[in-house]
Amino acid sequence: MKIIIKTIIIALVVIFAISMFYIYYSKNKIYVLNEYNNSGKLLGTNEYILKNGDTIFNGKFVNYNENGVKVSEGQFKNNELFGKCVYYFDNGKVESIQFKKDSKTVLEDFWYDEDGNIEQYTLYNLKGKPILIINYDKDGVVSKLKGIPLKQVNEDKFNLEQQFKLGEVLKYQCLIANIPNTKRSFKIENVGINQATIKRVIKHVEPAEVNVEEVLIKKGSNTFKLIVKYDFNDKITPVLNDTITFNINVK
């Protein structure tokens, strides 16, 4: 009798495991939708999933023109354009690279001419508003620069009236431009503290966000400096520097 009961329990466990695997696989199975023109030429492929009976674009997409040349590729996330999307000229060369937060919000983009030379670079804030625009001439030399390459996110949350505790983890974010044709250096300082004693974790999130977590080890006023420097490859454009400074109190 014990053997029979044990066999039944094992069978039920196996059936349950198979059922759970089937449910998980069904929910996460990726399908591919192909689009064709009237003559049967492939115009595009889109990955999607089925959720509650609805078709949700989720995954890679590729689009082609009538001549079969790839004109765009990228990915969807929950029916929204997301991440790196690349758009091409009819000659197959890259026209633009755009990093998207969603279908309406661009976080960063690069624009090129038909010979592959950079024409414009733009960095946006997290709401899609431009904070740095750089235009280049045909030789890749900066012809116009407007804005700032370094921007703190939610900087208004830090002020001397707010009190932090010793040992607390301070969290802050900034945006750092990925300016083409440059060599970039970036550093963070807690002024007046031996930098070797600081416990700091820096995480980069595409395309340009930097998240920082730092353990507070000094009582009183703490001054933080975020410093970025760009040396341009063209040897003509002056070095570009930018610094963010903010202060907090630690008790």
N, C-alpha and C positions, 0 to 999 in steps of 0.2 A: 504493500500500500504506500509506504514511504517513497519507494522508487517511482511509483506512478505519479504521486504528488510533485516530486522533484522534477520529473520529466515535464509535467504540465507547466510548472513555474518557469522552467527554462524556455519552453516553447512560447509562453506569453511574453517573456522578456525579449526573445528574438523577434517576435511579431511586432512588439512595441518599437524596438529599435529600427526595424525596417520601415514601419509607418512614419516614424519621425524623420528618417532619412528621406523618404519619398516626399513628405510635406516640405522639408527644407529645400530639397532639390527643385521641386515644382515652383516654389516661391522665388528661387534665385536663378532659375534657368534663363539663359540669355538666348533670345531669338534674333534673327537677322531679317530685316525688311529690305528687299531690293526694289529699286525704282527703275523703270525702263521708259524710253520714248516710244512713239508709235511704230518705229521701225525695229524695235527690239534691242536698241543699244542701251547699255547700262548707264544710268544717270546718277545713281547713288546707292549707298548701303548704309543702313542705320541699325544699330543694336538696340534691342528693347526687352523689357520684361513684362509679364502679365501680373497685375495687382488688382485684386477684387474685380476681375473681369475687364479691367481697363488696360489699354496699351500705354506703357510708360517708356519713353525714350530714355535709355540708361546705358551708356557705353559709347563706343566709338562710332563716328560717322565719317563718310567720305563722299564727296560730290564730284561729278565729272561734267564737262561741257559736251556739246553735240559731237565734237571731234574725238571724244574719249580722253581728253586731257584733264588731269585732276585740277580742280579749281578751289577746293577747300577740304580740310580735314580737322578733326578735333574730337570732342566728346560731349555727351549729355550727362546730366545728373538730375534725376527726377524731372524730366521734361525741360530742363533748363541747360543752356550752354554753360560749360564749366571748365575752368582750367585753360590749358594751352590750345588755341585754335590757329591754324595756319591757312592763309589764303594765297592763291597763286595767280600770276598772269597767265594768259593763254599760251605763252611760250614755255610754261612749266616752272619758271623761276618764282621765288617767293615775293609776293607783293606786301604782305604784312604778317606779323606774328602778334596775336592778341591774347592776353591772359584775362579770363573773364571770371567774375564772381557769380554772375548769372547772365541771362540773355540780354539784360538791359544795362549791366554794370561792367565796365572794363576797368581793370586794375593797372594794366601796363600794356603798351604796344610799341612795336617797331615797324616802320614803313620804309620800303626800299624802291629804287627805280628798276626798270626792266633789265639793267645790266648787273643788278645785285648790290648796288651801292646804297648804304644807309641814307635816308632822306630826313627822317624825323623820328624822334624818340619822345614818348610821353609817359610820365608817372602820374597816377591818380591816387586820391585818397580812397578809403574803404567805401565811400558813397559814390565813387565814380567821378569826382570833380578833379580836374587837372591841377597838379601842384608843381610840376616841372615839365616844360616843353623845350626841346632842343632841335633846331633845324641844322642840316648839314649841306654843304655845297657838293658839287659833283666829285670833288677830290676827297670827300669825307672829313673836311675841316668844318668845325662849328661856325655857322654863319649867324646864328641867333640863339640866345639862351634866355629863358624867362622862368623864374620860379626858384624853388629850393630843392636840393637833392636829399635832404634829411628832414623827416617830419615825425614828431612824437604823436602817438595816438592817445587820445583822452588825457592830454596834458593838464587839463583843468582839475583832475582828481588829486593832484599833488600840490600841497601848499603848506606853509609853515604853521598854519593853525591846526592842521590834522596831526594827531599824535600816533606814532608807531612804537611798537615795543621791541626791546632788545631781543634778538633771536628770531624775530618775525621775518617771514619771507616777503620781500618786496617784489611785486610783479609789475612790469611795464612793457610797453610795445613801441616800436617805431617803424617807419617805412624808410628804406634806403634804396635810392635809385640804382638801377643796373645800367649805367650809361655806356653805350657802345664805344668801342675803340679807346678804352681807358684801362689803366691799372688802378684798382681801388684798394684803399686800406681803411679799416674801421676799428676803433677801439672804444672801450668804456672805462671810465675812471671814477672811483669814489675818492674825491680829493682829500688828501691828508692821511690816507690809510695805506699801509703796506699792501700793495696789490696782490702779493703772493699769499696773503692770509685770507683773501676774500673767497667765499664760496658762491660762485656765480655760474648759472647754467644759461647758455644762449641757444635758442632754437630758431632756425631759419624756416620760414613758411613761404612757399612760392606764391607770387613771384618776388615780392620785395619786402615782406613783413619779417621783422625780427622780434621774437618774444624773449624777454629776459626775466629770470628769477634769481634774486640775490638775498642771502641771509644778512640781516642787519647786525653789525658787530661793534658799532660805535655809538655811544650815547651822545645826545645833543644834536646839533645841526649837522646834517650830512649833505654834501654837495656832489651831485652826479654830473658828469660830463660825457656826452656821446659825440665822438669826433670822427668825421669821414673826410677822406682826401682822395682826389682823382687826378692822376697824371695822364694827359691825353697823348695818344700814340702819334698824333700828327705833328708834335713838337712845335706847334704854332700857338694853339689855344693855351692860355695861362692855366696854371694849376687851380683846381676848384676845391675850396675847403668849406666845410660847414660844421657848426657845433651847436649842440643843444645842451643847456644847463638847467637843472632844476634842483630844488632844495626840499628836504623834509626834516622833521624833528623826531628824534628817537628818545624814549624815556626808559 
